Amino acid sequence: MKVNPLRLFVPSLAPRFKLAAFCLAAFAPAQDGRAVPIDLNAYDSDCGVSLKVDKNSLKAKWNTREGSTELTLNLSGKGALVQSVAVARGTAKPVAVLRDADPITVLTVGKRDLKKRGGWTIFFDRTSRKPSESGKLDFKLDSAVARSKGNRCMIELGGLQGQAFSGKWRFTLYAGCDLIHLQAIVRTEKDSRALLYHAGLTCDPEGKEVSWIGLDDRVHSAKAADKSARAEKTRNRFISLETKDGAVAIFPPPHRYFFPLDEAYNLGFTWHGKGFMDEVPDFGIGIRQELEGDRRWVPWSNAPPGTNQELGLFWLPSLDRGEKLFDRVKAFTHDDRFPSVPGHRTFTSHYHIEHATKLIEAREKKGTPVLPPILRNPQFVEVFKNSGIEIVHLAEFHNRLGRLRRDPDEALPLLETLHDECARLSDEKFLLLPGEEPNVHLGGHWISFFPRPVMWVLNRAKGKPFVEEHPKFGRVYHVGSPEDVLKLMEVEEGLMWTAHPRIKSSTGFPDFYRDKPFFKSDRYLGGAWKAMPADLSRPRLGWRVLDLLDDMSNWGTRKYVVGEVDIFQVDRTTEFYGHANVNYLRLDHIPRFEDGWAPVLKALRDGAFFLSTGEVLMPRFMIGGRQSGETLKVGPEGSSKLEAELSWTFPMSFAEVVTGDGKKVYRERIDLAHTGAFGKQTLEKELDLKGKSWVRLEAWDVATNGVISQPLWLE
């Protein structure tokens, strides 16, 4: 033990048969010699995954987009757990692409400080600097269960232990999909625990290679050998084990795997080699987290007692190797790109890139107005464009020179530079917009957004007018109170909202000022959504802000939540996609900077958008013919029809209709276990909305990627 001191239905072509009761008598001997029955009571072959019990092995076979895949598990208790993974194209005979492999999970467990503000809803917790322990989960088979749901089969093998956690392996197989979803499902009864997990497989390295795409966007490979394990900084968060007959790519859930940080550095989230973390003596390959994170606030993931923590990763076995296989992996995240949706434009918010302040500092240092190359063509613009983002809203002056925003002589040149650079870096397909996280006068942290360049100072000296004409900068506002902030937003038609509500330096907000005039104003949008904190037992991301959205709706205020990313550095080396989300605004074009961007603010203020992690999309969401942000008059019978078009990459898990009556929140789950990968479906459902005042919809896939509508208001 190492101690750290500090929905599309996919028809199955698989054989359909009912397993007779005698199959329940199949046994797998445990490692201590006892017979362990394989429980098949909850399994039905109509799921599209066939199971065959043969002495000490269990073979699962299912059809995929390419042909079929077979997974054979060795339940003898001796030797490797995964006897083989075989793949076939079309109706050809399956070919084993991997033999004799063991799944592995290394758990790093630390202490959560529950006495700090927020308790489990915490970010400011330097878990990495406290004592922690890392250890590989040991496995001794003590139970075997197969069950089915919809178009998927789960094989669960009990006997995982380690780090005061216990649980089981779960293999989830999806009819029509070539993924093998492997999870260590573990729990602890100890309180105040936080964790990281590192996972993968071990096997004999003889005759195998490891391959990946590096940050230079080139394919790299190395012989699988008994060399010391090392981390690799890769694109798209995957690494591949290549054999003579095929390959298996390994990768984590694209967003769920990453606990929140201030930075999105690529810290080397894959590994290969021998002796991983001094806990895995054999050769292995897999995914990893960096214990020290970005070396700022490193909160890890919550692990409350009694919760089932799902420590997951995906295997994609294939007869393909190299770039053909890589393209298949990248398809699950659209190659880390937020895809276009007709009638919508992608919008992202809250970036402390500090481009303007860096530019000013560079000019002062060199004594010349010439732009350094790295600032003349900043990499963050390229990253945003390559990610499919069309409109970026900054949150500048939060760090570095932010203190100067209180002094007119310092503040106005800062703003001028920011406005000029946003104009220079914008074009007909990309719009970079000024914005700030000013954090004064209201309480907690908040974001400002105007439909045009506005010159304002965060301080109002005694006797200073609210607005004045400056000889160089024109109209300048001075704000010194909540009343001044609201007046500015009303005069300039701006918007403001709570940054990271109910956590970080906004703990207690916006709840604290929910009765204040500025919050009740239509100039106050609501809050910002981010997957923070992290808890791998949750079926959704960002529940903190979703709960706030429901609460604000029940308060009787028409508020919305906009996705935020809230990071600093963005460049070609950044693991941007894993930390990002995006807002799809109902806009037919991207405004030109010089014409102002009022349509962007209008879409936000009207609730005319949905929020997505990128893999699950909602091109259409209507109830009774009305869209999000609009008002539906409900008839006396209270019934209205939901029509929501969804599309996805990973198989879907569920959708949920969320409603409220001003006091309580109601949830109605729509099971989507019949779905396969890369599908579309229009959800149609009659909703009983009698007595309700608002309704919204969210949907989540098996990797906990999701899409969230804004509320639709009811009368």
C-alpha positions, 0 to 999 in steps of 0.5 A: 500500500502506498501512502501519500503524506500529505432512448432509437431501438436497436433490434438484436440479431442474436439468438433469442432463447429463454434460459431454463431454470436448470441454468440456475444450477450452474456454479463457479467455484470460489477461490477457497473451493466453495461453489458460487451459484450464477444467479440468472433469475433477472436475466432475459435473452430478449435483451439482445445479449446471449449468455452461455454457461460452460463449466467455469466460464460465462460467455456473452455474445451480442451484435454490434454495428460492425458485426458481433463481440464475445466476452468470455469470463473465467469464473473458476477463481483461478487465472485471469478473469477475462478469458478472452474478448473476440470480435467478428465482422458481419457474420464471420467467425469471431477472432480473439483480440485479447486473451487472459487479462484482468481488470484492475482498479487502484483507489486513492482515498483521502479525507474530506473536511466536512467542517468547512462551509458547504460540507460535501458541497465543497471545492476549497478542500486541498485533499491532495495535501492531506494524508491519503492511501493508494491501493489496488482493489483485491478480487476474490469471487464470492458471487455471480449475477447476470441481469438484463434491462432493456437492450443491455445485460449486466454481469456482476461479480462480487468480491472486491475489497480494498481501502475500507471499500467493498463491492463488485465488478460490473460488466455492462454490455449493450446490444448493438454497441461494441463497448464493454462498460466496466465498473468497480462498484464499491462503497464504504461505511467510513465518513468524510472520504474523498477519492480518486480512481485509476483503472485499466487491465493487466495482461502478458505484454508479449507480442503487444503494442501500446498506441495513442494520439499525443498532444502533437496530434500524431500517433505514437506507439511503444512496445508493451514491455516490462518497463516501469509504468509511465503516464501519457498525455493523450488526445481524447483521453484514450490509450490502445493495446494492440495485439496481432489480431486487433486492439482494445481501446481504453478510455474513461467517461469523458466528463464524469471522470474529471473532478473540478479544478481551476485549470484544465491542464492535461496531466497525463490521464493514461498510463502503461507499463509495469509497477503502476503506482507501485500497486500493480506489479504486472504489465498494464494499461489504463486511465489515471488521475494525478493526485496533485491535480493543478496544485491549487485547490484539489477536491477530488470526488466525494464518497459519502458513506453507504453510497455506491461509487461507480468507478468506470471505464470503457473498453472498445475491442476491435479488429481495427488498429491505429487510426481506424480504431481511434476514429471509432473512439473519437466518434463518441465525443464527436472528436471532442467537438460540440456538434452544430444543431440547426437553428442554434449557436454554441455559447460558452461562458466564464473564462479567466484567460486574462488575455488583455492583462497579459497584453498590457504587461507585455507592452509595458515590459518591452516598451513597444505596442508590437504584439508578441506572436503568442498574443497576436494569435492566441491559442485559445481562439483556435481551441474554441473554434476546433471545439465547435464553439462559436460564441465565447463570453469571458470573465476577466480581471478576476485575478492578476490586475483585477484590483485595478478595476476600482481605479478609473485611471487603471480600469478604463485602459484595461477595459479598452484593451479588452474590448479592442482585443475581443473585436480584433479576434472576432470574425464572421464565424467566431465571436469573442465577448467581454465579460467580467466576474466583478464580485463586488456590491452584491455578495458572493461571486457573480458574472456581468454581461453587456450587449455592447462594450461598456466602460464602468468602474467598480468603485464610486468615490464620495461625490462621484456621479453615477455616470459621466462623460470622459474626454477619452473613453466617453460614457463611464459609469461608477458603481458603488452599491447594489442599487448602482449595479442594478441601474447600470444593468437596466440602462445598458440592458445587461445581464448578471448571474451567480457564478458557481452558486452555492459553492466556492465563494458563492456558498449561500448565494443566491439564496441570501439575496433572493428577496433583493430588488436586483435579484428579482429584476429581469436583469438577473438571469439566475445561476451558472451550471458546472459539474461541481462537486463530483460524486461518482454515485450520482446518476447526473452531473451538476445536481447542485445547480439543477436543484437551484434551478428548481428552487428558483422556479418554485420561488416564482422568479423566472430564472435560468442557468447557463453552463459555465466552465470557469477555468484559466489557461486554454491552449493546445495542450489543455484537456479542454473538452473533458472539463467543458460544457456548452449552451445551445442558443436558439439563434439563426446567426452569429452577431457581428461584434461591431453591431453588438450582440444583443441577440445573445443576451436576449436568447439567454434572458428568454430561456431560449437555450439548452445546456449540454456536455456535447454527447446528448443533444436536444434539438427540439423541446416542446410542451403543448406547442411551447418551448423553453422560456415560453408560457403555456396556458394549461387547460382545466384538464391539466394535460399537455403533450411533451415532444422532445427530440434527443440524439446521442452517442453513448447508449442512453440511461434515462430522461426525467421530466421535472415539475414544480408547484411553487412548493415541491419538486416532482420527478417522473423518470423515463427509462431509456434502457432500450437504446443503443449507441448513436441513436435518435428518438422523439420522446412523446408523452402526455403530462399531467400539469394540473397545479404545476407552475413550471416544467423542464426536461433533462436526459443522461447517458450511461457515461453520465453525459447529459442535456438539460432544458430550461424551464417552460412556464405554466399558467 
